[in-house]
Amino acid sequence: MKIKKIIFGFVCVCLFLSAIGGCGDATDKEYTFRNAGFEIGTLTGWTAEGTAFTNKGVSVALKDKNGVRYNYEGDFFFSGAESAAGNATGTLLSEPFKLKGNGKIGFLIGAGKNTSKCYVALVGEDGETELEVRANYEFDENDMADVLHRVILDGSKHTGKTVRVKIVDKDAGIDGYNYINVDDFIVNYHGSESPTGKIFLANNYIEENSYKVNKRYRLSYHVMPQIGWCNDPNGFSYFGGNIHLFYQYHPYSSAWGPMHWGHVTSKDFIKWEYRPVALAPDSGYDSNGCFSGSAIENDGKLYLFYTGVNAGDKQLQCFATSSDGFTFVKSGRNPVINERQLGPGMTAADFRDPYVFKKGGVWYLIAGTRVSGYGNLALYRSANLSEWQFVGYMLNVSDPAAPNYRLTGVYECPAYAVVDGHEILICSPQNLSAKGTEFENVHSVVYMAGKLDAATGKFVYDKFGEIDGGFDFYAAQTMNMPDGRTVMTAWMQMWDRTFPTAADGWAGAMILPRELSYKNGRLYQSPVREIEKYRKNEVKASRREIVDGATVSVNGIDGDTIELEFSIEAGNAERSGVRVFAGTIHETRIYYDAATGTVVLDRSRSGVKISGAEANGSTRSVKVALENGVIKFRIFLDNTSCEVFVNDGFAALTANIYADDADTGIEFFAEGGNAVLVNAVKYDIVVS
């Protein structure tokens, strides 16, 4: 049996299904009928009329024209294409049986382009009276039309009756797919219908190819794709007892491509489980990609809001819903915000990344855009999530006295949160000009602390700052936990850079999620507390003097998948800090620079060179003041990532590091004077 538990998103273990009505051609007489899965290898047990259904159609180990498995169950299935000539018609009728249990019949179907002529019916004992009909309504000639997928023929209104299953082919045409493929009829079926089309194709590709990925740079406690490309986090949310994280995903190569939504879930932000692809570009309004967006819970359902990009590259806002959090159905009203609903000065070429939230009993949606050539954020409101009205623009970029920034890019990937009573607006502006040590990347992530005027859409703020001062941090998104925490994640990469893992068959990862707080007029961030459950092998060190030009090593404080926390008394040293990922050739330096009053992250000698659009490709820095002459660091390493938190979350810097396997050394150093390592503690982070 070739069971696809992950692809179909339901449990299909043969022993279990035998108990509820069969797995393939199960023999539970209470529910099933003879040869329900064609496992006899002929049409025995079925009555054929006409020429469409012959024993030739009970086929073995076939593939479709694209070389993809037909996705049948067991050893046999019925293939209409193999059964007879192209213009053949007829019916295939099962033996009669009493419909028991829940009355639902799950079966596999493929082809059957004309759904009014090719279908499966539940009929009365006479073999004629059609009670219920199910055809291949998901048929897509351009996308795996022959491949079988699981559907349900719902006969729940007819339980207790003696019935038959009737397979019908009335299509006498000679054009493509004028036949039907079927397999594995399961009576009293308790599963769900399976994803089809491009979602199925993506999941099938992942399952069959992810083993090919080179694991040398893989991470152990960060989200990354199984194979292929990922970028922006999407739909970060809590639903049905799980933390859900979706992401922009192109499974077919390690370069950006037509966007899908990848999906992982977790109970604790650290151990993640891969789920089936949630969205794929399979509709007219999103044929060029399902771009970034957000998730909310409403009326017991999880809503995914996203930007659909159509064949004309117009960006329009759409949504899909799910009752279980794993299988999503796109709204029949998509796009719910179309080109006619754009605000003045906007175009559908730059209208993306919807973030939906509730305020005062009203739903609001923020979208990144450009207005008359300059980046901005557009606000919409709705009472029912399906009908949206434009409110206004959130940023006053035309006012030269305003403390915000006027830029030619888009304020991408907005998010809104209330943190410790403060309204926080987060976004990722493209081409934001550097200001001192802030915004050193070509593309940045900023937060604004202020107040939203829901009537006008304006967000008036008194703080505009950078969230992470490192190299690799973009498209931050927040979610609310049931315990009241606001948690943030982000893409741990940056645009306009080289991607060393692309050669290994994958690219992109997410940061270690962070808890947000607001104090002292500033946004603070700390790693989620759940990471502490994965600490192993504690090693401590106390006061050690670091002499100018020398280094201090502590036995047991080393490694590349660790948490390292320490404090340094800067003394009279010009620079004092730590070397991580250190080896005979490589090192990554993190230190306090007394002359500039900054913490510096230097990856100029880290390993594989990363090229980018920025003039300064080697260092990043953040302004930080000493506290009683001491600076505190908390650093997380995960094979190829480095996340630095300074002074209890006052500042953060993130970087990808591609060192050699042997580069696991850690050394504390001082230059231009002496310093003191006040204390240090290291834990291995072990996620198994």
Secondary structure, 3 states (H helix, E strand, C coil): CCCCHHHHCCCCCHHHHHHHCCCCCCCCCCCCCCCCCCCCCCCCCEEEEECCCCHHHEECCCECCCCCECCCCCCCEEEHHHHCCCCCCEEEEECCEECCCCCEEEEEEEECCCCCCEEEEEEECCCCCEEEEECCCCCCCCCCCCCCEEEEEECHHHCCCEEEEEEEECCCCCCCCCCEEEEEEEECCCCCCCCCHHHHHHHHHHHHHHHHCCCCCCCCCCCCCCCEEEEEEEEEEEECCEEEEEEEEECCCCCCCCCEEEEEEECCCCCEEECCCCECCCCHHHCCEEEEEEEEEECCEEEEEEEEECCCCCEEEEEEEECCCCCCEECCCCCCECHHHCCCCCCCCCEEEEEEEEECCEEEEEEEEEECCEEEEEEEEECCCCCCEEEEECCCCCCCCCCCCCCCCCEEEEEEEEECCEEEEEEEEECCCCECCECCCCECCEEEEEEECCCCCCEEEEEEEECCCCCCCEEEEEEECCCCCEEEEEECCCCCECCHHHHHCEECCECCCEEEEEECCEEEEEECHHHHHHEEEEEEEEEEEECCCCEECCCCCCCCEEEEEEEEECCCCCEEEEEEEECCCCCEEEEEECCCCEEEEECCCCCCCCCECCCCCCEEEEECCCECCEEEEEEEEECCEEEEEECCCCEEEEEECCCCCCCCEEEEEEECCCEEEEEEEEEEECCC
